[in-house]
Amino acid sequence: MPELLRSAGYRTACIGKWHLGWDWPLTGGGHVSDHYDGPHVPRSAAQEIEASIDWTQPIPGGPTSHGFDRYFGDDVPNQPPYVFFADDRVLQVPDARKPVDLRGVDGPAVRHWRVERVLPRLSEESCRFVRDACRESPERPFFLYLSLTSPHTPIVPTREFLGRTDVGPYGDFVMQTDHVVGRLMEVLQDCGIAERTLVVFTSDNGSPARSGIGTEGAIGSVIGKFGHRPAGDWRGLKGDAWEGGHRVPMIVRWPDRIAASRTSRRMTVLTDLYRTFARLAGVPVPSEAGEDSFDQCPEWVTATRTGPTRDTMVHHSQVGVFAFRRGPMKLILGTGSGGYSRDPVAVTGIDGQLYDLERDPRERVNLWVHAIDVRESLSAELQAQRDADRSWFGATTAESGSASVGVAPRPPR
């Protein structure tokens, strides 16, 4: 997405956590990828690799290798290295180990690293980027991807937010998250671009419902201790195949083009942002790209439909359980949650789940043996998408969406 938008003249920045492919340079030459193929390095080899990293060299594989002009942020807040990154380098060379009072994986750290300072720093950097972009090139559109470390563990609200809610540290951290977004909205307003800036606020998965006590708390503890259910009435927790695992709020704000207080029940996946943003920016989508992306412009801004509509959705749980939805019907190829929840569907002779989310949104009435034709149809469609490696089957030639025809008079920020 940043590569696509940069090709359309957008200034691009990523602020926040990024843990998607840093290829660490090694002392004496080469990179970690020369020795390990895949997304994870075995923990047994981690210390040996850490000792071989040349922290002074640029690190390929990060945001600036994937279309972002600028990056500032950190890794997962409870995994090493505990250090800030600026573009493709660490801001400081680690000279210590993880603080003993920080719950997380041991590893290299900057001396006196305090995880409580991360979220305020990300807020500061994102606001600075917007101000600089508006001052230096006021007519040039920008794309900011702000990937917050909250409310992920460690749950560490700063002093001014402690005790501000009746949902414990977790609630306080969510309030601080709202504050960070609020500050950014104020900057957009101060720069005079709030009305013509498209803002999307969402999350990548459901909550594990930790209380945040001791910076973490057991899975589900915010429910038991404070009676707060982050997923509302949806069944399941973070990473589950049930709806609470992946169904999250999504707020889209663009006063110039989207009426306030509108709601939508249309199926949307975060991959849809790619084709949607391309349409709004008026940039063609390469024929091989966007294989799981559907244009949501008609739903957002009442634009003319020019391609397929999303009517199916693939879920994939934390431990690899596939689920598939078409309309209100949802198939799960397993008997449990496939994630954090410990609430199995233990019925002899049943090896899967089938729910009608319209009639049974809490996924309690398993139709696996009662609607065999639906089950088989959904299974076949899921397998077809897996075999094709795509869920979008539109035109095979490059598309072109115009931001001046049926969408917007000019590209959004």
C-alpha positions as CSV (number, residue, x, y, z in Angstrom):
1,M,0.0,0.0,0.0
2,P,2.7,2.6,0.8
3,E,4.5,1.7,-2.4
4,L,1.3,2.2,-4.4
5,L,0.5,5.5,-2.8
6,R,4.0,6.8,-3.1
7,S,3.8,6.1,-6.8
8,A,0.8,8.4,-6.8
9,G,2.8,11.2,-5.2
10,Y,2.0,10.6,-1.6
11,R,4.4,11.3,1.2
12,T,4.5,8.1,3.3
13,A,5.4,7.5,6.9
14,C,5.1,4.6,9.4
15,I,5.1,5.4,13.1
16,G,4.9,2.7,15.7
17,K,5.6,-1.0,16.1
18,W,7.0,-3.0,13.3
19,H,8.0,-6.6,13.5
20,L,7.7,-7.8,9.9
21,G,11.0,-8.8,8.5
22,W,13.9,-6.8,9.9
23,D,16.9,-8.6,8.3
24,W,19.7,-7.9,10.8
25,P,23.2,-7.2,9.5
26,L,25.9,-9.3,11.0
27,T,29.4,-8.4,12.1
28,G,31.8,-9.4,9.3
29,G,29.1,-9.1,6.6
30,G,25.9,-10.8,5.6
31,H,22.5,-10.9,7.3
32,V,20.4,-13.2,9.4
33,S,18.5,-14.3,6.3
34,D,21.7,-15.9,5.0
35,H,21.4,-18.4,7.8
36,Y,17.7,-18.7,8.5
37,D,14.9,-19.0,6.0
38,G,11.5,-18.0,7.3
39,P,9.8,-15.5,9.6
40,H,11.2,-16.8,12.9
41,V,14.7,-17.6,14.2
42,P,14.7,-20.5,16.7
43,R,15.0,-19.2,20.3
44,S,17.9,-21.6,20.8
45,A,19.9,-19.6,18.3
46,A,18.7,-16.2,19.4
47,Q,21.6,-15.3,21.8
48,E,24.2,-16.4,19.3
49,I,22.6,-14.2,16.6
50,E,22.3,-11.3,19.0
51,A,26.0,-11.4,19.7
52,S,26.7,-11.3,16.0
53,I,24.5,-8.3,15.1
54,D,26.3,-5.2,13.8
55,W,24.0,-2.5,15.4
56,T,25.7,0.3,13.5
57,Q,24.6,-0.8,10.1
58,P,21.3,-0.1,8.2
59,I,18.7,-2.9,8.6
60,P,16.9,-4.0,5.4
61,G,13.4,-5.4,5.4
62,G,11.8,-2.7,7.5
63,P,9.3,0.0,6.6
64,T,11.7,2.0,4.4
65,S,12.2,-1.1,2.3
66,H,8.5,-1.3,1.6
67,G,7.5,2.1,0.4
68,F,7.6,4.3,3.5
69,D,9.7,7.5,3.2
70,R,10.1,7.7,6.9
71,Y,9.9,5.4,9.9
72,F,10.1,5.8,13.7
73,G,9.1,3.2,16.2
74,D,10.0,0.0,18.0
75,D,9.5,-3.7,17.8
76,V,6.8,-5.6,19.7
77,P,6.9,-3.8,23.1
78,N,7.5,-7.1,25.0
79,Q,10.1,-8.5,22.6
80,P,13.7,-7.5,21.9
81,P,15.4,-5.4,20.9
82,Y,14.2,-2.7,23.4
83,V,15.2,0.3,21.4
84,F,13.8,2.9,19.0
85,F,14.3,2.7,15.3
86,A,14.7,5.7,13.0
87,D,14.2,4.8,9.3
88,D,16.5,1.8,8.8
89,R,18.7,2.1,11.8
90,V,18.5,1.8,15.6
91,L,18.5,5.2,17.2
92,Q,20.9,4.0,19.9
93,V,23.2,0.9,20.1
94,P,21.8,-1.5,22.8
95,D,24.1,-1.5,25.8
96,A,22.1,-3.5,28.3
97,R,19.5,-6.3,28.7
98,K,15.8,-6.1,29.1
99,P,14.8,-4.4,32.4
100,V,14.1,-7.0,35.1
101,D,10.7,-5.3,35.9
102,L,9.5,-5.5,32.3
103,R,7.5,-8.7,31.5
104,G,8.7,-9.9,28.1
105,V,11.4,-11.9,26.3
106,D,14.9,-11.3,27.4
107,G,17.2,-9.6,24.9
108,P,19.3,-6.5,24.0
109,A,18.1,-3.2,25.3
110,V,19.1,0.4,25.6
111,R,20.1,1.2,29.2
112,H,17.3,2.7,31.3
113,W,14.7,1.6,28.7
114,R,11.2,2.4,30.0
115,V,8.3,0.9,28.0
116,E,5.9,3.6,29.5
117,R,7.7,6.2,27.3
118,V,7.0,4.4,24.1
119,L,3.3,5.4,23.5
120,P,3.9,9.1,24.3
121,R,6.9,9.1,22.0
122,L,4.8,7.6,19.1
123,S,2.2,10.2,19.7
124,E,4.8,13.0,19.6
125,E,6.4,11.7,16.4
126,S,3.1,11.2,14.5
127,C,2.0,14.7,15.3
128,R,5.3,16.0,14.2
129,F,5.1,14.2,10.9
130,V,1.7,15.8,10.1
131,R,2.8,19.3,11.1
132,D,6.0,19.0,9.0
133,A,4.1,17.6,6.0
134,C,1.6,20.5,6.1
135,R,4.4,23.1,6.5
136,E,6.9,21.7,4.0
137,S,4.5,20.7,1.2
138,P,0.9,21.8,2.0
139,E,-0.6,20.6,-1.3
140,R,1.1,17.2,-1.4
141,P,-1.1,14.4,0.1
142,F,0.4,12.1,2.7
143,F,-0.2,8.6,4.1
144,L,0.5,8.0,7.8
145,Y,0.4,4.5,9.2
146,L,0.3,4.8,12.9
147,S,0.7,1.4,14.5
148,L,0.2,1.9,18.2
149,T,1.7,-0.4,20.9
150,S,-1.4,0.0,23.0
151,P,-3.4,-1.6,24.3
152,H,-1.1,-4.6,23.7
153,T,0.9,-5.9,26.6
154,P,2.7,-4.7,28.5
155,I,-0.2,-2.6,29.7
156,V,1.5,0.5,31.0
157,P,-0.7,3.6,31.2
158,T,1.3,6.7,32.2
159,R,0.7,8.4,35.5
160,E,-1.9,10.9,34.3
161,F,-4.1,8.0,33.1
162,L,-3.8,5.7,36.1
163,G,-7.1,5.2,37.8
164,R,-9.0,7.3,35.3
165,T,-11.4,4.4,34.5
166,D,-13.2,1.7,36.5
167,V,-11.8,-1.0,34.3
168,G,-8.3,-1.1,35.9
169,P,-5.0,-0.6,34.0
170,Y,-6.5,-2.1,30.8
171,G,-9.3,0.5,30.7
172,D,-6.8,3.3,31.6
173,F,-4.5,2.2,28.7
174,V,-7.5,2.2,26.3
175,M,-8.3,5.7,27.5
176,Q,-4.7,6.8,26.8
177,T,-5.0,5.2,23.3
178,D,-8.1,7.4,22.7
179,H,-6.0,10.4,23.9
180,V,-3.3,9.7,21.4
181,V,-5.8,9.6,18.6
182,G,-7.4,12.8,19.9
183,R,-4.1,14.6,19.9
184,L,-3.6,13.7,16.3
185,M,-7.1,14.8,15.3
186,E,-6.3,18.2,17.0
187,V,-3.2,18.5,14.9
188,L,-5.2,17.9,11.7
189,Q,-7.6,20.6,12.8
190,D,-4.9,23.0,13.7
191,C,-3.3,22.5,10.2
192,G,-6.7,23.1,8.6
193,I,-7.0,19.7,6.9
194,A,-9.3,17.8,9.2
195,E,-12.3,18.0,6.8
196,R,-10.4,16.6,3.8
197,T,-8.4,14.0,5.6
198,L,-9.5,10.4,5.6
199,V,-8.9,8.7,9.0
200,V,-9.3,5.0,9.6
201,F,-9.2,3.7,13.2
202,T,-9.3,0.0,13.7
203,S,-7.4,-3.0,15.1
204,D,-5.8,-6.2,13.7
205,N,-7.4,-8.7,16.1
206,G,-9.7,-9.1,19.1
207,S,-8.6,-8.6,22.7
208,P,-7.2,-11.3,25.0
209,A,-9.1,-9.4,27.7
210,R,-6.2,-9.1,30.1
211,S,-6.7,-6.9,33.1
212,G,-3.3,-5.2,32.9
213,I,-2.6,-5.9,36.6
214,G,1.1,-6.4,36.9
215,T,1.4,-4.9,33.3
216,E,-0.4,-8.0,32.0
217,G,-2.9,-10.2,33.9
218,A,-4.2,-13.6,32.9
219,I,-6.2,-14.1,29.7
220,G,-9.8,-13.1,30.3
221,S,-9.0,-11.5,33.7
222,V,-10.5,-8.1,32.8
223,I,-13.9,-9.9,32.4
224,G,-13.7,-11.7,35.7
225,K,-12.3,-8.9,37.8
226,F,-14.0,-5.8,36.2
227,G,-16.9,-7.3,34.3
228,H,-15.7,-5.7,31.1
229,R,-16.0,-7.6,27.9
230,P,-13.8,-6.0,25.2
231,A,-15.5,-8.1,22.5
232,G,-19.0,-7.3,23.7
233,D,-21.4,-10.2,23.1
234,W,-19.2,-11.9,20.4
235,R,-17.8,-15.2,21.5
236,G,-14.1,-15.6,21.8
237,L,-10.8,-13.8,22.4
238,K,-7.8,-12.7,20.5
239,G,-6.8,-15.1,17.7
240,D,-9.8,-17.4,18.0
241,A,-11.8,-18.6,15.0
242,W,-14.9,-17.4,16.8
243,E,-16.0,-13.8,16.0
244,G,-14.4,-12.3,19.1
245,G,-11.0,-13.3,17.7
246,H,-11.1,-11.1,14.7
247,R,-14.2,-8.9,14.6
248,V,-13.2,-5.4,15.6
249,P,-14.5,-1.9,15.4
250,M,-13.6,0.2,12.4
251,I,-14.2,3.9,12.3
252,V,-13.8,5.8,9.0
253,R,-13.9,9.6,9.2
254,W,-13.8,11.9,6.1
255,P,-16.2,14.9,6.7
256,D,-15.8,16.1,3.1
257,R,-17.2,12.9,1.7
258,I,-18.7,10.7,4.5
259,A,-21.8,11.6,6.4
260,A,-21.4,11.5,10.2
261,S,-23.0,8.7,12.2
262,R,-23.5,6.4,9.2
263,T,-23.0,2.7,9.9
264,S,-22.3,-0.3,7.7
265,R,-23.0,-4.0,8.0
266,R,-21.0,-4.9,4.9
267,M,-18.2,-7.5,5.4
268,T,-14.8,-5.7,5.4
269,V,-11.2,-7.1,5.9
270,L,-8.2,-4.9,6.5
271,T,-6.8,-6.1,3.1
272,D,-9.6,-4.1,1.5
273,L,-7.9,-0.9,2.4
274,Y,-5.4,-1.5,-0.4
275,R,-7.8,-1.5,-3.3
276,T,-10.0,1.2,-1.6
277,F,-7.2,3.6,-1.1
278,A,-6.0,3.0,-4.7
279,R,-9.4,3.9,-6.0
280,L,-9.5,7.1,-3.9
281,A,-6.0,8.1,-4.9
282,G,-6.8,7.4,-8.6
283,V,-3.9,5.0,-9.0
284,P,-4.1,1.7,-11.0
285,V,-3.8,-1.5,-9.1
286,P,-1.2,-3.9,-10.7
287,S,-2.9,-7.0,-12.2
288,E,-1.0,-9.3,-9.8
289,A,-1.7,-7.3,-6.7
290,G,-4.6,-7.0,-4.3
291,E,-5.5,-10.7,-4.4
292,D,-7.5,-10.5,-1.2
293,S,-8.6,-6.8,-1.5
294,F,-12.1,-5.5,-2.4
295,D,-12.9,-1.9,-3.2
296,Q,-15.1,-0.5,-0.4
297,C,-15.5,3.0,-2.0
298,P,-19.2,2.4,-2.9
299,E,-19.9,1.6,0.7
300,W,-18.0,4.5,2.1
301,V,-18.7,7.4,-0.3
302,T,-21.6,6.0,-2.5
303,A,-19.3,5.7,-5.5
304,T,-20.1,3.7,-8.6
305,R,-19.3,0.0,-8.2
306,T,-16.6,-1.0,-10.7
307,G,-15.6,-4.5,-9.6
308,P,-16.6,-7.5,-7.4
309,T,-18.2,-7.1,-4.1
310,R,-16.9,-8.9,-1.0
311,D,-19.3,-11.5,0.1
312,T,-16.9,-14.0,1.6
313,M,-14.3,-13.9,4.3
314,V,-11.5,-16.2,5.3
315,H,-10.5,-16.5,9.0
316,H,-7.3,-18.1,10.2
317,S,-6.9,-18.6,14.0
318,Q,-3.8,-18.3,16.1
319,V,-3.0,-22.0,15.8
320,G,-4.0,-22.5,12.2
321,V,-7.7,-23.3,12.3
322,F,-9.4,-22.1,9.1
323,A,-12.9,-20.6,9.1
324,F,-14.9,-19.2,6.2
325,R,-17.9,-16.9,6.0
326,R,-20.4,-16.3,3.2
327,G,-23.2,-13.9,4.2
328,P,-24.4,-14.9,7.6
329,M,-23.1,-18.5,7.5
330,K,-19.8,-19.3,9.0
331,L,-17.8,-22.5,8.8
332,I,-15.0,-23.5,11.3
333,L,-12.8,-26.4,10.4
334,G,-12.2,-27.4,14.0
335,T,-14.0,-28.2,17.2
336,G,-12.5,-25.5,19.5
337,S,-11.6,-21.8,19.4
338,G,-8.3,-22.3,17.7
339,G,-6.9,-19.5,19.9
340,Y,-6.8,-18.2,23.4
341,S,-10.2,-19.4,24.5
342,R,-10.6,-22.7,26.4
343,D,-14.2,-23.4,25.5
344,P,-14.2,-26.5,23.3
345,V,-17.1,-27.8,21.3
346,A,-16.8,-31.4,22.6
347,V,-19.5,-33.4,20.9
348,T,-18.9,-36.9,19.8
349,G,-18.9,-37.4,16.1
350,I,-18.7,-33.7,15.3
351,D,-15.4,-32.4,13.8
352,G,-16.3,-28.9,12.9
353,Q,-18.7,-26.0,13.5
354,L,-21.3,-24.2,11.4
355,Y,-23.2,-21.1,12.6
356,D,-25.8,-18.7,11.3
357,L,-24.5,-15.4,12.6
358,E,-27.7,-13.6,11.8
359,R,-29.8,-15.9,14.0
360,D,-27.0,-16.9,16.4
361,P,-24.4,-14.2,16.7
362,R,-22.9,-15.7,19.8
363,E,-22.0,-18.9,17.9
364,R,-23.8,-21.3,20.3
365,V,-26.0,-23.4,18.0
366,N,-23.7,-25.7,16.0
367,L,-25.4,-26.6,12.7
368,W,-22.7,-28.9,11.5
369,V,-24.9,-32.0,11.3
370,H,-28.1,-30.1,10.5
371,A,-27.1,-28.2,7.4
372,I,-24.7,-30.6,5.5
373,D,-25.3,-29.0,2.1
374,V,-24.3,-25.5,3.4
375,R,-21.3,-27.0,5.2
376,E,-20.1,-28.8,2.0
377,S,-20.7,-25.7,-0.1
378,L,-18.7,-23.5,2.2
379,S,-15.9,-26.1,2.5
380,A,-15.6,-26.3,-1.3
381,E,-15.5,-22.5,-1.7
382,L,-12.8,-22.1,1.0
383,Q,-10.7,-24.8,-0.7
384,A,-11.1,-23.1,-4.0
385,Q,-9.8,-19.8,-2.6
386,R,-6.9,-21.6,-0.9
387,D,-6.0,-23.4,-4.1
388,A,-6.2,-20.2,-6.1
389,D,-4.2,-18.2,-3.5
390,R,-6.8,-15.4,-3.8
391,S,-10.3,-14.4,-2.9
392,W,-10.6,-11.5,-5.4
393,F,-11.3,-12.8,-8.9
394,G,-11.9,-9.5,-10.8
395,A,-10.2,-8.3,-14.0
396,T,-6.7,-9.7,-14.7
397,T,-5.5,-6.5,-16.3
398,A,-4.5,-3.4,-14.4
399,E,-7.5,-1.5,-13.0
400,S,-7.8,2.3,-12.9
401,G,-10.0,4.1,-10.5
402,S,-10.4,7.9,-10.8
403,A,-10.6,10.1,-7.8
404,S,-12.4,12.7,-9.9
405,V,-15.1,10.5,-11.3
406,G,-17.7,9.3,-8.8
407,V,-15.4,9.3,-5.8
408,A,-13.8,12.6,-4.7
409,P,-12.8,15.9,-6.3
410,R,-9.2,15.3,-5.2
411,P,-7.3,12.6,-3.5
412,P,-7.6,12.4,0.3
413,R,-4.8,12.8,2.8
